Amino acid sequence: VPTSYAPLLDRYHSIIFDNPGWGFAGAGGDSQEQEVHVHRTLNVVGSGAQHQTLFTDLVRLVDSVFAGGDFASQPAFVVDTGCGDGRLLRRIYEHVKSNTPRGKALAEHPLTMVGVDFNKDSRVATELNLSRHAVPHLVLFGDVGKPADIMELLGRKGVDPSRSLHVR
């Protein structure tokens, strides 16, 4: 993960003494693609690997949400904002499918994983990861700094907030 910040670290002297807003403020262009301070693909891969312990603990907690037999009261969507490469969504889905009563009823009570990320490379990685493993999903652009915009977009895409579990 630290290596992914090489663009930022390479310019630290200039940032500290000349241009403290470099890479963040007033970058211009398409706001969806302005992350010049980090090599996002490298960061996504490194972060995904680094978060495995967190994922294990989180899956243990999520297990209780899907453990009962009242499937209609369980989430229909799991939303991960800042989804990276989609590993957490895949891991949760595979756990629910293989280890909970809900997993045996996914045809009648589907579970859709929703990846939200600012970075295009992350969204592409999530799309590939979830598609490759046959995980029902949506992948959307969203800025974690604008949660109201994310909620509005989720609503437009048919994601019911009252039936959603937000995991990050």
Secondary structure as UniProt FT lines:
FT   HELIX           2..5
FT   HELIX           6..10
FT   HELIX           12..17
FT   TURN            20..26
FT   HELIX           31..33
FT   TURN            36..37
FT   HELIX           40..50
FT   HELIX           52..65
FT   HELIX           71..73
FT   STRAND          77..81
FT   TURN            84..85
FT   HELIX           87..99
FT   HELIX           101..105
FT   TURN            106..108
FT   STRAND          112..117
FT   HELIX           120..132
FT   TURN            133..134
FT   STRAND          137..141
FT   TURN            144..145
FT   HELIX           147..156
FT   TURN            157..158
FT   HELIX           161..163
FT   STRAND          164..166
//
